[in-house]
Amino acid sequence: MPKIVDYDLMREQIIDQAMVVFGQKGYHYTSLSDVASQCGMARTSLYQYFKNKDEIFAEVVKKVLDDIEDECRPILNQSDLTSVDKIKTIFGHFVTQYQDEKYKIRILLDIRVIMKMKKQNRLNGIADRIESFRQLFLPLLNEGMQKKEIKDVDAESMSSTLYNLLESLWSKVSFYKDSNFQLYLRSLHILIDGLKA
């Protein structure tokens, strides 16, 4: 009797394993054979679940974004923190959490390069999802200005600036092994404190 496989569960397992491979090798250096090997299956078996490498990578990016948004949601909803403190807490979270999960950050950095190369149309429309994620700080800035916790700033450009600082932090966490991340984070906190009204 043939083994019954839960299709959705197997897709999730492939995505989880592919996340590690893409995070270690990068999108351009990862092959379907690499993903299959990590999953302990034949490359041709992957085609039962995904059309190609781009589809797997798109699902990996969505999963990484879902994970990060799930991790940030409790911070965003924490009513005892000011908007500035929430922003600082999000930066701190990325320093502590992602020193152990660098592969997630490398995937986000990789997708940035892919989007710059104008190849995002190959990745099943995740460009909109990435752009939405890039607005992570916008609601916090608007909330902070309404509550008079944050100076009156152009929320769109400041949100973009904060996201660029976050990407800079990701690069540091991802590629520099012996850096004093806490020192770097304290410097970022000084900059972020400049938003206070």
Summary of the structure (lengths in Angstrom):
residues: 197
radius of gyration: 18.9
end to end distance: 69.1
largest distance: 69.1
contacts: 560
relative contact order: 0.12
helix: 71%
strand: 1%
